């Protein structure tokens, strides 16, 4: 029986345009390519191991002809809207009290600031208040799909994997969770919506 629900944020609740950052960067940096070092820098920033000024300065030094403001805007272009029906869904679920609710998201400081700016502080607070714990990778210094990230949430909240369902749109994230015995729903944003959660076979 599923007693605990762990939700991802992006493309589960908030819509994303995952290609937007690369699209904007290549419009200003025609030969832009993601290097292994960039991948490590991005991951470290997502885990809160770099400050926002350090992160932005890294890219500004690589591409000094591009303004820091443009780099930040390009980075945040991935963040789109948060449909009201999804906010109402999670508020309704929280009000019922039938499940313990958690959020576990790979979210960096710039992105969460953009999310709050787009949603407005009142709607963001409504959303945050739906969850028993609200885990953002840059605050807990861990990120999916590292197994330690899931284990941290399980251990801190005394959750049994077999009683827990994790919902995420990224396959490698749900795969890693499933390897710990957690039930998973690898949600496909183009075809599925979190509001249909209880149509899934786990319930």
N, C-alpha and C positions, 0 to 999 in steps of 0.2 A: 504493500500500500504506500502510495506517495504522500508523504507528510510535509516535505520541504521542497521549495522551489527556488532555484538559483537562476537568475536572469542575466543575460548580457544586456548591453544598452544599445549600441549602434546597430542599426538595421534589424533590431528587435522592437525597440520602442521609438527611437529617433531615426529618421531616414538619413541615409548617407549617399554621397556621390563619391565613391572610392577612387574614381579616376580623375577627380577634379584637380587635386594637387599637382599631379604629374602634367596634366593638361596646361595648367597655368605656368608651371615652371618651364616647360619646353617652349612656351610662347615667348619667353624672355631669354632662355638659355637653350639655344637650338640644338646643341650637342649634349644636352643633359642626359646623364645615365646614372642610375643608382648603383653605387659601389658597395662593396662589402663593409667598408668603414662607415658609410652612411647608414647602412642597416643596423650596425652596432650602436651608432650614435642615437638613432631613432629609438631603439629598444631601451637604451639607457635613459633617455628622456622620458619614455613611457613609464619607466620604473622609478622616476623621480631621482635618478642618480645625477642628473644635470639640472641646473636651474634653467628657467626660460631664457634669461639673457645669455647664458653659456651656449644653449642650444642654437639660438638665433645667430649668435656671433660666429659659430662654427660655419654655418652656411654663408654668412656675410663675407667671411674671409675667403671662402672658395669662389664666390661670385660677387666681387666688390662693386660691380656696375649695377647690381640689383639692390634696391633699397630694402632695409630691414622691414619696413611696413609692408612692402610687396611680398616678401618672404613669409611674413606672418599671415597675411591674407591668403596666400596660396596654401599654406599649411592648413588653415581653417576652412578652406573652401569645401572640404569633404562634408562639413556639418550642414544638414538641411533642417527640415521642419519636424515637429513632434505632433502627430495627429491627435486631436482631442479624444477621439474614440479609444485610443490606447491608454491615455491617461485615465479616462473614466473606467476602463476595464480594470486596471491595476488598483484603482481606488476602491472599486466595488469588491474586488477579491480581498483586499486588505480588510475592508469593513466586515466581511463574512467571518474572518478569523479561522478558516478551515485549514489553512496551511501557513507554515512559517515562510516568510518571503525574504530573499536576499538578492542583492545586485552585485555582480562581479564583472567589472569592465576594464579592458585595457584602454585607459583614458589618461591623457597627459594634461598638464595645466592649461595650455593654450586652448585645447579643445573643450575642456569643461567650462572655461570662461566664455567661449563662443556659444556653447549650448545654453548657458544661463542667459546670455544676451539675447539669443533667439527666442527662448521660451518666456523670458521674464522671470524675475525672482519668485513671484507668487506661484506660478505654475511649477517651477522647478522645486520649490519647497513642498508643494502638494505631492509631487512625484517622490521626492526623497523620503517623505514621511510615511510612505506606503511600506517601507522595508524595515525589517528588524535591524539589519546591518547593510551598509552601503559601501562596498569595497571598490575603490578606484586604484588602478595599478600604481599611479605616481604617489599615492599616499601610503600604500602598504609595501612598496618597493619590490613587488613581485608582479609577474605578468603571465597570462595564458600564452602558450599551452604548457608552461612548466608545471610538472605534477605537484611541486611544492606549493603552488598558488592555490590549487584546489584543496590540497591537504590542510592548508592553513585555515580555510573557511570551514572545512569539516571539523577539524580539531577544536577551533575556537568556539564553535557553536554546538559541539557534541552531536553532530549529525551522522547518522548511519547512511553509507552510500546507497544501500538497497532501498532506502526510504526517500531518496533524494532524486529530483529531476533537474537537470541543467539544460537550459535553452540558449543556443548560440547559433549565429548564422555562418560561422567559420568551421569547416570540417575538422581541421587539425585541432581545434579547441575542444570540440565534442568528442573526438577520438581520444584525446588525452584524458578527458574526464571519464569516459567509458572504461578505460584501462584501470581505473581505480574502483570500478564497480558501481559508478554513478549511472543512473538512467539518463539518456540524452535525447533531445530533439534538435536535430540539425535543421533549423528553420531556413527555408528558401524565400528570401524577401520578395522576389518577383511573383511567387506563386502562393505564399502562405502569409498569414498574419497572426500575431500573438493573441489577438482577440478570439481565435479559434482554438486556444490551448486545450479546452476541455472536450474538444472533438478528437483529440489524440488518443491512441490506444492505451495509454497509461491510466486512464480514468474510467 
